[in-house]
Amino acid sequence: MGALFRHKGMRLVIAGCIAVLLISCKKSENQKATVDFAFQTRSGQTDYLFSEYFTNGDGKKIRIEVLQFYISDIRFVTKKGKEMEAGDIALVKCDFGGKGTMAVKVPAGDYTAIRFGIGVPEAMNAEGPDAYTDADHPLSIMQNTYWGMNSMYRFVMVDGKYDLTGDGTDDGGFSYHTGFNDSYREVELVHDFSFDRKGTYAATIGIDLAKLFYVSGSMIDVASESNFHGDYTNIGLSLRVSDNFAAALSIQ
């Protein structure tokens, strides 16, 4: 009986410790600030609507129909260079107005930059959707972003049409779905943030669509190289789209 009592006592102690940890974690989470990020497509200085054409750097008229992408390993950087975690992964889906959103939680304080990855980190990419049974999870099979044929997730997905003659008629389409761990990109956006406990804040990250297709030294010709859907022999195109997308982001 003595041994049984000791085991029961130990179980009560362990249960009590777990309860204290859970309460502590919940309290800590409630003390954090919430930051609502809007990712807004831009053509020049103007917000871009998906029904409109914009002129690419090489003179082609382009319009976007679909844009979605993964943002992962989200961290804010303190003045001393310490990284504070704010989220593991989000799937940002831009609406017809060219806007997509994500919300993160971060400890109160002052920060000088935000860092994040574009794409799915290698460990998560290797797990596949079977590890994420919640239908609303960004990596759930219900998001339709997993390439079963390649056993990996798509990172950036952008589809649209182009007009070569400028007459307002579509001459063809393009579809770039980056993938493979090679295409994962790390981004740092320098900006001063100041967050209070339990506060709610808003920030906007612009997506310069002209840079998505045309950055100095890296042009995407939507007519002659109109598609990437997981063919590793053409991985160079996926890498250029990944580089350009990272270069297209700026915080407002």
Secondary structure, 3 states (H helix, E strand, C coil): CHHHHHHHHHHHHHHHHHHHHHHHHHHHHHCCEEEEEEEEEEECCEECCCCCCEECCCCCEEEEEEEEEEEEEEEEEECCCCEEEEEEEEEEECCCCCEEEEEEEECCEEEEEEEEEECCCHHHHHHCHHHCCCCCCCCCHHHCCEECCCCEEEEEEEEEEEECCCCCCCCEEEEEEEECHHHCEEEEEEEEEEECCCCEEEEEEEEEHHHHHEECCEECCCCCCCEECCCHHHHHHHHHHHHHHHHHEEEC
